[in-house]
C-alpha cells in the first residue's frame, strides 16, 4: 500500500514546535494549553496551525502519551529522533533541525516542553510579529525568570560572552519561546550541537528582522531539569561555541532574493511577501 500523501509545506500559517525528552508528566498539559491558546486565535484571525512534538530519545512514557493524544487531535504530529545516544537525546539543536524541516507552517513557533514557557503568550507574539512586519519575535524572560540564582548567573555570563564576541544584543537568546519565518529557520546551522543558543543572532546575521518582547516564565513543577552541569562546566563549552559562531558569522551572507521574470510578477510573490498575509486577511474581514 502506498504511503499516504503528506500536505505540502507552507499550507498552514503556523507550526508550533516543542522538543521533548522525558516529559511524560508535562506533555499532556502542554498540548492542551497550546490548543487553548491557539483555538481563539484561529477563530478570530483565521490562523491555521499544527503542533509538532519532537521526541528526543525519551526513556519514560513521553512517546506513549503523545501517541494517545494524537488519536483525538489531528493537528498534533509526533517526530521521533532516531538512534539517540543511550540514556540521552540528540539535543535541542538537532530536535529543532528535525522539526523545522517537518513543519508545514509559513511561520514556526518554538517552546520548551517543560511548561516553563507559557503557551498563552503565543497569540500575542503572533500579533506582534505581524504588527511590526518582523521576521522573528524573540521572547525575553529577563524580568519574569523563575530560575534559581545559579541559572540566572549562568545566563548572565553567557549573555556577556555573546555580546563581547559576537556583538549579540539580544537580551535572552536562551529563551525558547519565539516565532520566526520557516524560510529563516531552514537556513540555521542547527546541525551543530549547541547552535540553538544562537538562533536570534543567526537570524539577524542572515538579514532578517528580529524584535523582542517580555514573556512569562514559570518554575518547573514536574520532571527533571536537563541542565546538569554547573556554571563553570557550561561556560567553557559556551565560550568555545561563541568563537565557533564568530567564525561562522564571518562567512555567512544574506542571500534573500526576488525573481523578476513575468511569472513571478503575475503571482506577486517573493520570498518575503507572505509577511503581510495575516494582516491583509484581518483587514479584509474588518473592512
Residue, then its C-alpha position, 0 to 999 in steps of 0.5 A: x500500500x502506498x504511503x499516504x500523501x503528506x500536505x505540502x509545506x507552507x499550507x498552514x500559517x503556523x507550526x508550533x514546535x516543542x522538543x521533548x525528552x522525558x516529559x511524560x508528566x508535562x506533555x499532556x498539559x502542554x498540548x492542551x494549553x497550546x490548543x487553548x491558546x491557539x483555538x481563539x486565535x484561529x477563530x478570530x484571525x483565521x490562523x491555521x496551525x499544527x503542533x509538532x512534538x519532537x521526541x528526543x530519545x525519551x526513556x519514560x512514557x513521553x512517546x506513549x502519551x503523545x501517541x494517545x493524544x494524537x488519536x483525538x487531535x489531528x493537528x498534533x504530529x509526533x517526530x521521533x529522533x532516531x538512534x539517540x545516544x543511550x540514556x540521552x537525546x540528540x539535543x535541542x539543536x538537532x530536535x529543532x533541525x528535525x522539526x523545522x524541516x517537518x513543519x508545514x507552517x509559513x511561520x514556526x513557533x518554538x517552546x520548551x516542553x517543560x511548561x516553563x514557557x507559557x503557551x498563552x503568550x503565543x497569540x500575542x507574539x503572533x500579533x506582534x510579529x505581524x504588527x511590526x512586519x518582523x521576521x522573528x519575535x524573540x521572547x525575553x524572560x529577563x524580568x519574569x525568570x523563575x530560575x534559581x540564582x545559579x541559572x540566572x548567573x549562568x545566563x548572565x555570563x553567557x549573555x556577556x560572552x555573546x555580546x563581547x564576541x559576537x556583538x549579540x544584543x539580544x537580551x535572552x537568546x536562551x529563551x525558547x519561546x519565539x516565532x520566526x519565518x520557516x524560510x529563516x529557520x531552514x537556513x540555521x546551522x542547527x546541525x551543530x550541537x549547541x547552535x540553538x543558543x544562537x538562533x536570534x543572532x543567526x537570524x539577524x546575521x542572515x538579514x532578517x528582522x528580529x524584535x523582542x518582547x517580555x514573556x512569562x516564565x514559570x518554575x518547573x513543577x514536574x520532571x527533571x531539569x536537563x541542565x546538569x552541569x554547573x556554571x563553570x562546566x557550561x561556560x567553557x563549552x559556551x565560550x568555545x561555541x561563541x568563537x565557533x559562531x564568530x567564525x561562522x558569522x564571518x562567512x555567512x551572507x544574506x542571500x534573500x532574493x526576488x525573481x523578476x521574470x513575468x511569472x513571478x510578477x503575475x503571482x506577486x510573490x517573493x520570498x518575503x511577501x507572505x509577511x503581510x498575509x495575516x494582516x491583509x486577511x484581518x483587514x479584509x474581514x474588518x473592512 
